[in-house]
Amino acid sequence: MKKQTNSDDQGVSSPKKIELKPDNLELVSLFKVIGGKWKILLIKAVSHQCPKRFGTLKRDMENLAHGTLTAQLRELERDGIVQREVFAESPPRVEYKLTPLGITLLPVIQTLEDWWTSYSNVKPSSETQD
């Protein structure tokens, strides 16, 4: 069976020539900020109960190691997606909330989830090669 692919005369993008180097692609930069196994889940978790305490995030993300959670939150904070607030109490209390920039990611994440649902319903099955 012949695989269906685009022929040379079927363009799937605009005729504008782009240089395909990782540093030139905005989406590569985007996924440096929100990519990875946990960041989108953390963004969603913080958005559902904002602000969210570190201990609550740790319970919500039960398969996530303490150090990984800390590292991912620090990266999201560094990139301006979440804001960390430390309260001078005993024991110390730390809360995370989405920044205004982080809030703008929520519809983007929803769009990606919607795309995934559509893709999952029409995903081409694997074809065996002869």
Secondary structure, DSSP 4 states (H G I P E B T S, - for coil): -PPP---TT---S-S------GGG-HHHHHHHHH-SSSHHHHHHHHHHSSSEEHHHHHHHTTTS-HHHHHHHHHHHHHTTSEEEEEE--SS-EEEEEE-HHHHHHHHHHHHHHHHHHHHHHHPPPP----
